[in-house]
Every structure is written in structure tokens, then in C-alpha cells.
Amino acid sequence: MTILTPNSPTAELQALDAAHHMHPFTQGVELAEKGARIITRADGCWLTDSDGNRILDGMAGLWCVNIGYGRTELADAAHRQMLDLPFYNTFFQTSHVPALNLAAKLAELAPVDLNHVFFAGSGSEANDTNLRMVRTYWQEKGQPERQVIISRWNAYHGSSVGSGSLGGMKGMHAQGGMPIPGIHHIDQPHWWAEGGYSTPEAFGLERAQALETAILEIGPEKVAAFIAEPVQGAGGVIIPPDTYWPEIQRIVDKYDILLIADEVICGFGRTGNWFGSETFGIKPDIMTVAKGLSSGYQPIGASIVSDKVASVIGNTEFNHGYTYSGHPVACAVALENLRILEEEGIVERVRNETAPYLKERFESLADHPLVGEVKIVGMMGSLALTPDKATRAAFAADAGTAGFICRERCFANNLIMRHVGDRMVISPPLVISKEEIDTLVTRARLSLDEALERLQKDGLMQAAPA
Ligand SMILES: *Cc1c(COP(=O)(O)O)cnc(C)c1O
């Protein structure tokens, strides 16, 4: 058979893709008819597709290319490591240099008492590790009845059976027998969609206190851990009210419940600090990391574990691990990525310069007739689309109809902005320049104008009944 190349005609690439490639979170038949957009190369914040379009990537791939595309240092690190030692495992009392260096580097970067690292191949795998680790922790502590993990509706923790069960995506739970037992979901701190009867501050407290209510219902002696993203990413960049995290911290401390901060998106500069836990004053026992850890150049995830938890887990044989736990090439690339983030001061530049600029420019979209609230922290933001700002109404049409139309307009205008239902989200590479931020916002506004026109023409600006 012929192997196609990035220079092959788009129609051929699409036909072969449609014939054999099953896409994640995609309706295959519909995509096969339409043809996938084929991305062929990328540099900095810009993608090129098979038709030669240059597209501004407002999503950093899938929330991960923090350092931007095209860094040859990372390619060189992978090349060197493949020649030296392309693979070895970390089972059976062996180790290798990239894994031990990366573990030490993560311990240095992470908050004070998080000094131990268990590697995985992805964020989903790392959360599966966490699920088993917190339950094993309590077993080893002589409290084996502490097995329930509390999570939140509309959280995203991955797509494996374990991590998908920890997540609170109802569409995922509806397929394939999830959630597994022992996971309890509470409501999310999503003020715009669910909290309009109250102030954001009061609502944030109320949604945090839902954790205490759940703990008391289940019985504190049965609860192992609470898991949450500092900012829900895939759920729509839901930034909790300021009152939320301090109250959550008070509650987990009071009942001695382990706190897992899922930093897969928030980690490595996304919120303007190295970790979202710093931005929101969270003191986790375990942090999940992936995505920005390697800026997506290699698949890798990890659990960064506190002294308290690691000392207990270390007393038993933890019967868990992946062939690619601490894969040497992935570790070498992640180390090089962290070196560049640190030495080039990328996180500081986000915090002090580009994130404040993005905030100012992105918030200017609030005056658009289609836009309700605008939320942003660091380099992650979202716009709620609404047919009626005054009442914060949802659309009468199926959720996601307006968001999809807006995303299609963004695509047509060579901007990648994703939609989550009727929320538009951005999460650009951390290296985005002020000029590129201007381009992003200009294209977003144009796309909103075109989406509004289309929604009006199709009679879709009707509000759902309150
Ligand atoms: C993407 C994501 C995951 C899952 O990571 P994968 O590498 O896709 O398995 C877990 N948690 C959060 C918060 C994520 O955004």
C-alpha cells in the first residue's frame, strides 16, 4: 500500500483517515462524510493544514503545548535518549537516569511536601494510579473501610474506566458501565450556569459545603479522598468563586480526607504559577500532572505524592505500574521542556506580562451581544454564549448548537477555539505574544459576529424557558 505524506492531496488523506482511523469523542460516520481537517506541521503558536492554511492555535493542541511547537531542543533530547537508552523499565528494583532526574525536578518544582513521583503514560493513567493509591493508603493505615472518593459533576479526570469514573461527565458514564462503585459526585461551582439565584461568593461557599454534606452522609470514616481540578478545563474552563477553595481546604482538613489536585491542565504555568494549587492556595496530598509536563511532545503523566502518603505506600508492595511508567524518552523530553520553561522565564512572563494582557483583551469581548460572562485566569479562559445576557439564559436549541456554530466560524477564520456546550474556551501556548493575542481576539470577535448572524438567520436566538 502507499504511505501518504503531508504533501498528499487533502482528499486522499481524508479518505484514508475515514476508512481506518477511529477518532476519540467523535461520531465517525458524520466525520467520514465531512472529512477531517488534517494538520501537517506547526511552529510556535501556528498550525498548518494540508490545504496550506495557517491557523492560530488558541488551544495549545489539547491544553498541552505550553512551550509552543517546533522546539528543536526537545527533538534533540528525544534523539539523544533514543540512542543512549530507548527503553528500560523501572520495575524490579531498577531505575534509569531520565526517570530519577525528572522525579527530582518535579519534587523541586512542586509545593514543599510533594517530593515523590509515580510515573504514568498519561493523565488518565496517573489518575488511575491515584485512585488505587489513596485506597491503598487507608488500607495500610488500618482504615480499610475508607474507600469512597468524592468528585464533582462535570469534572474531567481522563477516559479510562477508573479516571472516567472519577470524572463527572454524564455522557461518558452512559457508555460502558461507568462509574465504577465507590465514587460519589457532588455539584460543581459553576456560578453562571447553576448559581444565578445567589452571589458568586455565597454560591462558591454553598458548593464547597456540598462536600461536607456528602462526607457526613457517606460517613467520614468511609471517605478516602476528594479529587478536583483547580479550574475545570474540559468542563468549560469553570473558574470557581474565590470562596470555594478555602472552604474545600477547611473541610478536607477537618475530616482528614486526602486531597488530589488534578493539575493536568493547570500545571506548568497555565494559571500563571507553576501549579494551579499555588494560584488557588490549595494544599494537595497528591497532584496529577500530564499535558504541559512534556508540552505534549511525548506522552507522559505522573502523580506527585506527599511525604505523608509516600511514606505509607512505601511500606507495602504497591501492585501497580505501567510498562511505560517513567519511559526514558518521555522523561528526557519532559526534563528539557521544564528546563526551557524555567530558564526562559516563561511562567513569570505569563504571570507578569502576557496573561494580564490576554485578560484585558479577552474581557473586551464581554460587550458582544452573544457573550454572557467572560472568565479567565492565566492562559485559560472561557466565554458563555447566551441569547439573553440580562437573564443569563441558555439557548432553546440543544446545548452545544450555538457553540458548534461559533467553533465552525473560528475554524473558517483560522483560529482554533473549542466549544464545550455553549461555552467557548481558549488555552493558548504560554509563549503566545501580545501581537498574537491581538490576532486571537480579533478573530474571535469576527467569529462571534458571524455566529450571531447565522444564529439570527436560523431563528436560534430563542432563550430556553427559565
Ligand atoms: C486531559 C486531562 C486528563 C487526562 O489526561 P490524558 O493524558 O488525556 O489521559 C486528566 N485530567 C485533566 C484535568 C485533564 O484535562
Ligand as a Chemical Component Dictionary entry (heavy atoms), coordinates in Angstrom:
data_LIG
# 
_chem_comp.id                   LIG 
_chem_comp.type                 NON-POLYMER 
_chem_comp.pdbx_formal_charge   0 
_chem_comp.three_letter_code    LIG 
# 
loop_
_chem_comp_atom.comp_id 
_chem_comp_atom.atom_id 
_chem_comp_atom.alt_atom_id 
_chem_comp_atom.type_symbol 
_chem_comp_atom.charge 
_chem_comp_atom.model_Cartn_x 
_chem_comp_atom.model_Cartn_y 
_chem_comp_atom.model_Cartn_z 
_chem_comp_atom.pdbx_ordinal 
LIG C1 C1 C 0 -6.710 15.728 29.837 1  
LIG C2 C2 C 0 -6.981 15.550 31.272 2  
LIG C3 C3 C 0 -6.817 14.317 31.889 3  
LIG C4 C4 C 0 -6.496 13.074 31.115 4  
LIG O1 O1 O 0 -5.246 13.110 30.548 5  
LIG P1 P1 P 0 -4.928 12.117 29.305 6  
LIG O2 O2 O 0 -3.475 12.365 29.075 7  
LIG O3 O3 O 0 -5.826 12.548 28.189 8  
LIG O4 O4 O 0 -5.221 10.754 29.750 9  
LIG C5 C5 C 0 -6.991 14.234 33.245 10 
LIG N1 N1 N 0 -7.312 15.311 33.967 11 
LIG C6 C6 C 0 -7.492 16.519 33.409 12 
LIG C7 C7 C 0 -7.809 17.686 34.278 13 
LIG C8 C8 C 0 -7.351 16.677 32.039 14 
LIG O5 O5 O 0 -7.564 17.853 31.483 15 
# 
loop_
_chem_comp_bond.comp_id 
_chem_comp_bond.atom_id_1 
_chem_comp_bond.atom_id_2 
_chem_comp_bond.value_order 
_chem_comp_bond.pdbx_ordinal 
LIG C1 C2 SING 1  
LIG C2 C3 SING 2  
LIG C2 C8 DOUB 3  
LIG C3 C4 SING 4  
LIG C3 C5 DOUB 5  
LIG C4 O1 SING 6  
LIG O1 P1 SING 7  
LIG P1 O2 DOUB 8  
LIG P1 O3 SING 9  
LIG P1 O4 SING 10 
LIG C5 N1 SING 11 
LIG N1 C6 DOUB 12 
LIG C6 C7 SING 13 
LIG C6 C8 SING 14 
LIG C8 O5 SING 15 
# 
